[in-house]
């Protein structure tokens, strides 16, 4: 088994496992914040860079940055439609919203700095567009979920299948569309669906709301990859992008905690 195949098969499922346990320990909002970190798109972009070349992956990262808009559409549509459609109805509707957003974004070409600013503005506005929280039996639901472990293999398998599919299709999709599909809502489909079924809609919406905070780091990662891969080695680029994203992740969390405390 080569290293790229091992990356696809083991890294993302392991990260899904870790985020799931974190959500069961600290709640769905924390799971959402963690899941928005580039734990799926990062490995996909790394696999693409190793298989298709650094220039291809740098262009793909620009598409991945723009795909944050599609993820916002997915999250908001699921949050609202799940109130009356349930998981089985809301998930395909949300995935359809993601696909429509990607189709529309294909014709949008912004210079990288303007794309980054537009994504940041959208992420600042998005939390205000979610449905209001209901009363809080979500904590009870989370405690019930913590006692269930049988779903973890299914979550991990779903993550591995989605990552394999997206990265395998990259060459045929081209760099920009590959970047969009690197942002396919793997974590959203897997984590939100299971969370909704096991802990209720409110927990699922909290998880999605938490991802909005985490996507600031995701955007930082994409910008760094798009810039660095054109000038640095793959390993250096991904290491620096990871450190930059982690710094933004921690700063965003600290700022959010200060706002909640005041």
C-alpha positions, 0 to 999 in steps of 0.5 A: 500500500503506497503512502497516498492510499494510506493517507486516504484510507486511514487519516480522514477516518481517524480524524472523524473518530477524534472529532466524534469523541470530542463532540461526545465529550464537549458537545456538538458546537465544539465538534462543529468547530473542530470539523471545520478545520481542514481535516478532510479537505487538507488530506484531499488537497495533499493527495491531489498535490502528490498525484497531480502536482503542486500547481494543480493543487494550488489552483484547486485550493483557490476553488476550495476557498470559494467552496466555503460559500457552498458549505454555508449554503449546505449548513443553512439549508439543512438547519432550516429544512430539518425542522420540518423534513427530518434527516431523510428529507433535509440531507438531500435538500442540503446536498442539492443546495451545495451542488447548486452553489458549486455550479453557480460559483464555477463562473465566479473568478475572484483574485485570491485576496478578494475571494478571501475577504468575501469568504470572511464577510460571509462567515461573519454574517452566517451565524445570524442566519441560523434558526433560533435555538430551541430549549436545551434537551440537547445536553441530554441527547449528547449524553445519550449519544456518548453511550452509543459507540456502534455508529463510529465504524460507519462514520469512519467508513463513510469518510473514507469512501467520500475521500477516495471518491473525490480524490480519484475523480480529481484528474477528470474534474480539473483543478478548480472543480477538484478544489470545490469537491475537496470541500464536499460536505463529508463531515457535514453529511456524516457528523450532522446526520448521525448527530441529528438521528441520535441527539436531535435537531437542535444538536445538529444545528449547534454543530453546523453553527459551530462550523462557521467559527471553524471555517475561518481557519479553513479559509486561512489554510486554503489561502496559504496553500494556494500561495505556498505551493507555487513557491515552496515544497509540498511538505513545507507548504502543508506544514506552514499552512497547518500552523497558520490555520491552527493559529487562526483557529485558536484566535477565533475560538478565544475571540468567540469565548470572550464575546460569550463571556461579556 
